[in-house]
Amino acid sequence: MSELTYPTARQRPLDPPDEALRLRQQASMHPMTYVDGHVGWLVTGYAAARAILADPRFSNRPELLHPPIAASAARRGEEGFKLPPGFFLRMDPPDHTRYRKLLTGQFTVRRMKMLEPRIAEITDACLDGMAAAGGPVDLVQSFALPIPSLVICELLGVPYEDRESFQEDTKLLVDLETKADDAMAALGRVMTYLHGLIQRKREEPDEHLISGLIEGGELNDEELTGVAFLLLVAGHETTANMLGLGTYALLTNPGQLAAMRDDPSVVDNGVEELLRHLTIIHLGPFRVALEDVEIEGNLIKEGQTVGIHLPVANRDPSRFPDGDDLDVTRPAGGHLTFGHGIHQCLGQQLARAEMRIAYPALLRRFPGLRLAVTPEEVPMRSDMSIYGVHSLPVTW
């Protein structure tokens, strides 16, 4: 039996665990023991990760997966924690295909381009609030969290004044230490809220996405609630953490910050480099082989769980030379932060638009932006399935 377990302990806040980096130097795939004793695989190489994510012989269904860490095993082991209908992120075709097809047209590059003026307005309003308050402020609460939260609320048609309840419950759901009964209670509260919102939208439709799905008539209320839940959570939790952690990375790399602030031609690629270098999805994704599959000479047997360590795969020197360095001028396209294959992030163009607008706006409004504490005092989200900073005290 392999003695290797999933590496999660970081020695430095902006780098993957040293153990994972060491493993990648040895090979791209490694036999790994999951917490229930199952022997599966850990993937640390870019090419192997990309191949598995694109391969239809691997399933994404949670009931087939073996838990990688004790926290996920405990949550899975307690009866009652089930994902809602419509949560298509964790489905295989044809179910996944059906849901995704209904939503793909809502998140095209063209549609996201149309949202950019509103994203800029929201960003400027947050910056105005920071300026009025004066430093120091917590950048997470004043900037990183409200921008994507307000954007996704407006896109879906969710009243922004209701945000505090769903943001707190979302935080519980992505906290690896949340017990199953607490997670179920949090999920239940969000679902109850969204179900009530859908009923109101049936009576008083508007021009937003949820009303559009209702009008389409292809989803029942339970499915609509699950889809809305997925979009609401994914639409604010991920980008908020990229804005917070990305700003921390820039503030601790002043040369990179200057390039993002002073050279507009760097911004688009700089966003891709921050996505690659930081890779906030630091636990998984995971897949299960539906049949025997050979990847790079390694036989993955039917039923084996495969864990892909995205943070180290995104630094594989065979794909990204000097990948451990943050360099906003490097060609950073092709990273796996948004996934690959049929489960590639539906809202990636929205996330890109938000970051391309927010980072330079922040850095240009406050050219003297700096941490209000030492870098070591910034609390990191090592306890969360989505990495980032819990808070980011800044001044200018």
Secondary structure, DSSP 8 states (H G I E B T S, - for coil): ----------SSTTS--HHHHHHHHH-SEEEEE-TTS-EEEEE--HHHHHHHHH-TTEE--GGG---SSHHHHHHHHSTT----TT-GGG--TTHHHHHHHHHHGGG-HHHHHHHHHHHHHHHHHHHHHHHHH-SSEEHIIIIITHHHHHHHHHHHT--GGGHHHHHHHHHHHHBTT--HHHHHHHHHHHHHHHHHHHHHHHHS--SSHHHHHHHHT-S-HHHHHHHHHHHHHHHHHHHHHHHHHHHHHHHT-HHHHHHHHH-GGGHHHHHHHHHHHH-SB-S--EEEESS-EEETTEEE-TT-EEEE-HHHHTT-TTTSTTTTS--TTS--TT-STT--GGGS-TTHHHHHHHHHHHHHHHHHH-TT-EESS-GGGS-B-TTBSB-SBS--EEE-
